[in-house]
Amino acid sequence: MLIMNKIALFFVIVYSGIILMNTYLGETERVQSNVVIFMLNGFAYIVSAMEIEREKQHLIENQSTA
C-alpha cells in the first residue's frame, strides 16, 4: 500500500504541473479534464494515506496487547 501511495502522490504532482502549464497556454478544455483527473488522483491519495494510518494504528494496538 505504501508503494501505491507514493505512485498516487507522484501523479497528483505531475497533474498539478500539467494543469498549471495548460492554464498558462490557454487551453481551457484540457484544463477542465485535467482538473477532474487531478481531483480523482487526490482523492485516491487521501484514501490510501488514511488506509496506511489505519494499518499503523492496528499494528500499534496489536503490539501493545501482545
MMTF fields as JSON, N, C-alpha, C and O atoms, coordinates in Angstrom:
{
  "mmtfVersion": "1.0.0",
  "mmtfProducer": "UNKNOWN",
  "numBonds": 263,
  "numAtoms": 264,
  "numGroups": 66,
  "numChains": 1,
  "numModels": 1,
  "chainsPerModel": [1],
  "groupsPerChain": [66],
  "chainIdList": ["A"],
  "bondAtomList": [4, 2, 8, 6, 12, 10, 16, 14, 20, 18, 24, 22, 28, 26, 32, 30, 36, 34, 40, 38, 44, 42, 48, 46, 52, 50, 56, 54, 60, 58, 64, 62, 68, 66, 72, 70, 76, 74, 80, 78, 84, 82, 88, 86, 92, 90, 96, 94, 100, 98, 104, 102, 108, 106, 112, 110, 116, 114, 120, 118, 124, 122, 128, 126, 132, 130, 136, 134, 140, 138, 144, 142, 148, 146, 152, 150, 156, 154, 160, 158, 164, 162, 168, 166, 172, 170, 176, 174, 180, 178, 184, 182, 188, 186, 192, 190, 196, 194, 200, 198, 204, 202, 208, 206, 212, 210, 216, 214, 220, 218, 224, 222, 228, 226, 232, 230, 236, 234, 240, 238, 244, 242, 248, 246, 252, 250, 256, 254, 260, 258],
  "bondOrderList": [1, 1, 1, 1, 1, 1, 1, 1, 1, 1, 1, 1, 1, 1, 1, 1, 1, 1, 1, 1, 1, 1, 1, 1, 1, 1, 1, 1, 1, 1, 1, 1, 1, 1, 1, 1, 1, 1, 1, 1, 1, 1, 1, 1, 1, 1, 1, 1, 1, 1, 1, 1, 1, 1, 1, 1, 1, 1, 1, 1, 1, 1, 1, 1, 1],
  "groupList": [{"groupName": "MET", "atomNameList": ["N", "CA", "C", "O"], "elementList": ["N", "C", "C", "O"], "formalChargeList": [0, 0, 0, 0], "bondAtomList": [1, 0, 2, 1, 3, 2], "bondOrderList": [1, 1, 2], "singleLetterCode": "M", "chemCompType": "L-PEPTIDE LINKING"}, {"groupName": "LEU", "atomNameList": ["N", "CA", "C", "O"], "elementList": ["N", "C", "C", "O"], "formalChargeList": [0, 0, 0, 0], "bondAtomList": [1, 0, 2, 1, 3, 2], "bondOrderList": [1, 1, 2], "singleLetterCode": "L", "chemCompType": "L-PEPTIDE LINKING"}, {"groupName": "ILE", "atomNameList": ["N", "CA", "C", "O"], "elementList": ["N", "C", "C", "O"], "formalChargeList": [0, 0, 0, 0], "bondAtomList": [1, 0, 2, 1, 3, 2], "bondOrderList": [1, 1, 2], "singleLetterCode": "I", "chemCompType": "L-PEPTIDE LINKING"}, {"groupName": "ASN", "atomNameList": ["N", "CA", "C", "O"], "elementList": ["N", "C", "C", "O"], "formalChargeList": [0, 0, 0, 0], "bondAtomList": [1, 0, 2, 1, 3, 2], "bondOrderList": [1, 1, 2], "singleLetterCode": "N", "chemCompType": "L-PEPTIDE LINKING"}, {"groupName": "LYS", "atomNameList": ["N", "CA", "C", "O"], "elementList": ["N", "C", "C", "O"], "formalChargeList": [0, 0, 0, 0], "bondAtomList": [1, 0, 2, 1, 3, 2], "bondOrderList": [1, 1, 2], "singleLetterCode": "K", "chemCompType": "L-PEPTIDE LINKING"}, {"groupName": "ALA", "atomNameList": ["N", "CA", "C", "O"], "elementList": ["N", "C", "C", "O"], "formalChargeList": [0, 0, 0, 0], "bondAtomList": [1, 0, 2, 1, 3, 2], "bondOrderList": [1, 1, 2], "singleLetterCode": "A", "chemCompType": "L-PEPTIDE LINKING"}, {"groupName": "PHE", "atomNameList": ["N", "CA", "C", "O"], "elementList": ["N", "C", "C", "O"], "formalChargeList": [0, 0, 0, 0], "bondAtomList": [1, 0, 2, 1, 3, 2], "bondOrderList": [1, 1, 2], "singleLetterCode": "F", "chemCompType": "L-PEPTIDE LINKING"}, {"groupName": "VAL", "atomNameList": ["N", "CA", "C", "O"], "elementList": ["N", "C", "C", "O"], "formalChargeList": [0, 0, 0, 0], "bondAtomList": [1, 0, 2, 1, 3, 2], "bondOrderList": [1, 1, 2], "singleLetterCode": "V", "chemCompType": "L-PEPTIDE LINKING"}, {"groupName": "TYR", "atomNameList": ["N", "CA", "C", "O"], "elementList": ["N", "C", "C", "O"], "formalChargeList": [0, 0, 0, 0], "bondAtomList": [1, 0, 2, 1, 3, 2], "bondOrderList": [1, 1, 2], "singleLetterCode": "Y", "chemCompType": "L-PEPTIDE LINKING"}, {"groupName": "SER", "atomNameList": ["N", "CA", "C", "O"], "elementList": ["N", "C", "C", "O"], "formalChargeList": [0, 0, 0, 0], "bondAtomList": [1, 0, 2, 1, 3, 2], "bondOrderList": [1, 1, 2], "singleLetterCode": "S", "chemCompType": "L-PEPTIDE LINKING"}, {"groupName": "GLY", "atomNameList": ["N", "CA", "C", "O"], "elementList": ["N", "C", "C", "O"], "formalChargeList": [0, 0, 0, 0], "bondAtomList": [1, 0, 2, 1, 3, 2], "bondOrderList": [1, 1, 2], "singleLetterCode": "G", "chemCompType": "PEPTIDE LINKING"}, {"groupName": "THR", "atomNameList": ["N", "CA", "C", "O"], "elementList": ["N", "C", "C", "O"], "formalChargeList": [0, 0, 0, 0], "bondAtomList": [1, 0, 2, 1, 3, 2], "bondOrderList": [1, 1, 2], "singleLetterCode": "T", "chemCompType": "L-PEPTIDE LINKING"}, {"groupName": "GLU", "atomNameList": ["N", "CA", "C", "O"], "elementList": ["N", "C", "C", "O"], "formalChargeList": [0, 0, 0, 0], "bondAtomList": [1, 0, 2, 1, 3, 2], "bondOrderList": [1, 1, 2], "singleLetterCode": "E", "chemCompType": "L-PEPTIDE LINKING"}, {"groupName": "ARG", "atomNameList": ["N", "CA", "C", "O"], "elementList": ["N", "C", "C", "O"], "formalChargeList": [0, 0, 0, 0], "bondAtomList": [1, 0, 2, 1, 3, 2], "bondOrderList": [1, 1, 2], "singleLetterCode": "R", "chemCompType": "L-PEPTIDE LINKING"}, {"groupName": "GLN", "atomNameList": ["N", "CA", "C", "O"], "elementList": ["N", "C", "C", "O"], "formalChargeList": [0, 0, 0, 0], "bondAtomList": [1, 0, 2, 1, 3, 2], "bondOrderList": [1, 1, 2], "singleLetterCode": "Q", "chemCompType": "L-PEPTIDE LINKING"}, {"groupName": "HIS", "atomNameList": ["N", "CA", "C", "O"], "elementList": ["N", "C", "C", "O"], "formalChargeList": [0, 0, 0, 0], "bondAtomList": [1, 0, 2, 1, 3, 2], "bondOrderList": [1, 1, 2], "singleLetterCode": "H", "chemCompType": "L-PEPTIDE LINKING"}],
  "groupTypeList": [0, 1, 2, 0, 3, 4, 2, 5, 1, 6, 6, 7, 2, 7, 8, 9, 10, 2, 2, 1, 0, 3, 11, 8, 1, 10, 12, 11, 12, 13, 7, 14, 9, 3, 7, 7, 2, 6, 0, 1, 3, 10, 6, 5, 8, 2, 7, 9, 5, 0, 12, 2, 12, 13, 12, 4, 14, 15, 1, 2, 12, 3, 14, 9, 11, 5],
  "groupIdList": [1, 2, 3, 4, 5, 6, 7, 8, 9, 10, 11, 12, 13, 14, 15, 16, 17, 18, 19, 20, 21, 22, 23, 24, 25, 26, 27, 28, 29, 30, 31, 32, 33, 34, 35, 36, 37, 38, 39, 40, 41, 42, 43, 44, 45, 46, 47, 48, 49, 50, 51, 52, 53, 54, 55, 56, 57, 58, 59, 60, 61, 62, 63, 64, 65, 66],
  "secStructList": [7, 2, 2, 2, 2, 2, 2, 2, 2, 2, 2, 2, 2, 2, 2, 2, 2, 2, 2, 2, 2, 2, 2, 2, 2, 6, 7, 2, 2, 2, 2, 2, 2, 2, 2, 2, 2, 2, 2, 2, 2, 2, 2, 2, 2, 2, 2, 2, 2, 2, 2, 2, 2, 2, 2, 2, 2, 2, 2, 2, 2, 2, 2, 2, 2, 7],
  "xCoordList": [0.827, 0.0, 0.87, 0.482, 2.041, 2.922, 3.4, 3.519, 3.671, 4.108, 2.988, 3.234, 1.755, 0.615, 0.425, 0.066, 0.662, 0.53, 1.553, 1.226, 2.77, 3.802, 3.492, 3.74, 2.956, 2.572, 1.448, 1.473, 0.472, -0.639, -0.127, -0.561, 0.787, 1.354, 2.107, 2.018, 2.845, 3.571, 2.61, 2.864, 1.498, 0.545, -0.15, -0.446, -0.409, -1.003, -0.064, -0.505, 1.221, 2.197, 2.331, 2.386, 2.384, 2.507, 1.294, 1.444, 0.094, -1.102, -1.214, -1.774, -0.696, -0.684, 0.15, -0.254, 1.314, 2.165, 1.509, 1.594, 0.854, 0.175, -0.946, -1.112, -1.708, -2.798, -2.244, -2.795, -1.155, -0.557, -0.054, -0.258, 0.604, 1.109, -0.044, 0.017, -1.084, -2.208, -2.961, -3.514, -2.985, -3.643, -2.908, -3.534, -1.597, -0.825, -0.836, -0.669, -1.031, -1.126, -2.514, -2.686, -3.494, -4.827, -5.718, -6.705, -5.414, -6.241, -7.25, -6.971, -8.418, -9.387, -10.045, -10.349, -10.273, -10.92, -10.025, -10.494, -8.744, -7.808, -7.706, -7.605, -7.731, -7.63, -8.791, -8.605, -9.994, -11.164, -11.031, -11.347, -10.568, -10.421, -9.283, -9.375, -8.215, -7.103, -7.497, -7.017, -8.364, -8.818, -9.593, -9.438, -10.414, -11.174, -10.213, -10.37, -9.221, -8.239, -7.443, -7.174, -7.065, -6.327, -7.141, -6.606, -8.428, -9.284, -9.402, -9.352, -9.558, -9.65, -8.358, -8.391, -7.22, -5.939, -5.722, -5.2, -6.119, -6.001, -6.858, -6.437, -8.046, -8.937, -8.331, -8.373, -7.769, -7.136, -5.953, -5.734, -5.183, -4.044, -4.504, -3.916, -5.538, -6.047, -6.569, -6.298, -7.317, -7.869, -6.748, -6.805, -5.732, -4.642, -3.833, -3.365, -3.663, -2.964, -3.755, -3.169, -5.073, -5.911, -5.798, -5.758, -5.747, -5.629, -4.294, -4.236, -3.231, -1.917, -1.924, -1.39, -2.52, -2.596, -3.431, -3.099, -4.49, -5.329, -4.545, -4.655, -3.743, -2.918, -1.863, -1.59, -1.266, -0.279, -0.913, -0.339, -2.095, -2.778, -3.12, -3.013, -3.528, -3.869, -2.632, -2.714, -1.486, -0.254, 0.177, 0.64, 0.028, 0.397, -0.49, -0.003, -1.786, -2.698, -2.357, -2.404, -2.016, -1.659, -0.369, -0.251, 0.6, 1.845, 1.652, 2.286, 0.79, 0.583, -0.191, -0.025, -1.03, -1.789, -0.996, -1.313, 0.023, 0.795, 1.817, 2.538],
  "yCoordList": [-1.199, 0.0, 1.262, 2.292, 1.169, 2.322, 2.71, 3.895, 1.714, 1.986, 2.661, 3.604, 2.176, 2.786, 4.232, 5.094, 4.491, 5.84, 6.778, 7.914, 6.308, 7.117, 7.34, 8.424, 6.325, 6.467, 7.492, 8.329, 7.423, 8.387, 9.8, 10.735, 9.969, 11.297, 11.802, 12.983, 10.926, 11.311, 11.83, 12.866, 11.11, 11.539, 12.844, 13.666, 13.037, 14.298, 15.451, 16.495, 15.271, 16.331, 16.56, 17.705, 15.478, 15.61, 16.343, 17.257, 15.935, 16.59, 18.036, 18.866, 18.351, 19.756, 20.577, 21.664, 20.054, 20.756, 20.883, 21.934, 19.819, 19.862, 20.897, 21.647, 20.936, 21.907, 23.332, 24.191, 23.583, 24.919, 25.288, 26.413, 24.347, 24.632, 24.915, 25.871, 24.098, 24.297, 25.583, 26.216, 25.968, 27.226, 28.395, 29.304, 28.372, 29.464, 29.412, 30.443, 28.221, 28.107, 28.487, 28.729, 28.542, 28.97, 27.874, 28.17, 26.64, 25.532, 25.164, 24.333, 25.787, 25.633, 24.259, 23.739, 23.654, 22.331, 21.275, 20.423, 21.342, 20.405, 20.644, 19.695, 21.895, 22.218, 21.596, 21.046, 21.675, 21.107, 19.599, 19.065, 18.905, 17.453, 17.105, 16.127, 17.895, 17.643, 17.887, 17.198, 18.86, 19.128, 17.92, 17.547, 17.32, 16.137, 15.004, 14.354, 14.763, 13.707, 14.03, 13.143, 15.295, 15.714, 15.468, 14.994, 15.788, 15.578, 14.083, 13.697, 13.249, 11.806, 11.256, 10.434, 11.705, 11.249, 11.743, 11.016, 12.964, 13.494, 12.707, 12.415, 12.374, 11.566, 10.192, 9.69, 9.582, 8.266, 8.352, 7.442, 9.442, 9.615, 9.761, 9.164, 10.542, 10.744, 9.44, 9.119, 8.685, 7.415, 6.433, 5.752, 6.354, 5.423, 5.864, 5.017, 7.164, 7.647, 7.31, 6.928, 7.447, 7.084, 5.593, 5.185, 4.785, 3.334, 2.973, 2.093, 3.643, 3.385, 3.756, 3.014, 4.891, 5.291, 4.3, 4.009, 3.791, 2.805, 1.524, 0.926, 1.106, -0.086, 0.125, -0.783, 1.323, 1.627, 1.551, 0.966, 2.141, 2.11, 0.684, 0.321, -0.118, -1.514, -2.284, -3.086, -2.037, -2.698, -2.262, -3.083, -0.972, -0.461, -1.093, -1.479, -1.2, -1.818, -3.286, -3.77, -3.995, -5.408, -5.605, -6.572, -4.706, -4.813, -4.521, -5.151, -3.58, -3.225, -4.304, -4.438, -5.074, -6.129, -7.418, -8.278, -7.582, -8.839, -8.902, -9.893],
  "zCoordList": [0.0, 0.0, 0.0, -0.551, 0.619, 0.667, -0.733, -1.045, -1.571, -2.943, -3.731, -4.484, -3.556, -4.251, -3.8, -4.602, -2.53, -2.002, -2.652, -2.995, -2.818, -3.46, -4.945, -5.473, -5.612, -7.022, -7.159, -8.061, -6.27, -6.314, -6.077, -6.75, -5.131, -4.871, -6.091, -6.424, -6.763, -7.965, -9.031, -9.644, -9.256, -10.27, -9.883, -10.75, -8.613, -8.174, -8.499, -8.98, -8.241, -8.521, -10.027, -10.475, -10.811, -12.267, -12.847, -13.657, -12.427, -12.965, -12.505, -13.221, -11.333, -10.912, -11.88, -12.294, -12.236, -13.2, -14.562, -15.197, -15.019, -16.318, -16.308, -17.27, -15.23, -15.132, -15.177, -15.865, -14.445, -14.464, -15.85, -16.305, -16.528, -17.88, -18.843, -19.616, -18.801, -19.722, -19.404, -20.303, -18.155, -17.796, -18.436, -18.981, -18.372, -18.968, -20.48, -21.132, -21.062, -22.511, -23.023, -24.217, -22.141, -22.519, -23.056, -23.73, -22.79, -23.265, -22.182, -21.318, -22.236, -21.143, -21.133, -20.059, -22.301, -22.327, -21.685, -20.931, -21.992, -21.378, -19.884, -19.106, -19.481, -18.058, -17.31, -16.224, -17.878, -17.199, -17.033, -15.969, -18.072, -17.956, -16.999, -16.258, -17.01, -16.098, -14.653, -13.753, -14.423, -13.054, -12.52, -11.358, -13.358, -12.927, -12.58, -11.546, -13.434, -13.169, -11.913, -11.104, -11.745, -10.558, -9.29, -8.288, -9.332, -8.163, -7.844, -6.676, -8.859, -8.633, -8.045, -7.129, -8.567, -8.032, -6.612, -5.767, -6.354, -4.997, -4.021, -2.902, -4.449, -3.602, -3.351, -2.228, -4.389, -4.223, -3.273, -2.474, -3.351, -2.459, -1.013, -0.112, -0.79, 0.572, 1.148, 2.305, 0.352, 0.824, 1.153, 2.177, 0.296, 0.569, 1.79, 2.552, 1.988, 3.177, 4.437, 5.45, 4.386, 5.535, 5.824, 6.985, 4.785, 4.965, 5.609, 6.468, 5.203, 5.793, 7.273, 8.097, 7.618, 9.019, 9.831, 10.98, 9.253, 9.937, 10.201, 11.272, 9.202, 9.382, 10.463, 11.248, 10.507, 11.546, 12.931, 13.85, 13.08, 14.369, 14.772, 15.943, 13.808, 14.083, 14.557, 15.487, 13.911, 14.319, 15.714, 16.505, 16.022, 17.347, 18.415, 19.478, 18.136, 19.1, 19.317, 20.448, 18.255, 18.38, 19.167, 19.919, 19.007, 19.742, 21.221, 22.067, 21.535, 22.946, 23.702, 24.914, 23.012, 23.681, 23.758, 24.58, 22.932, 22.921, 24.029, 24.147]
}
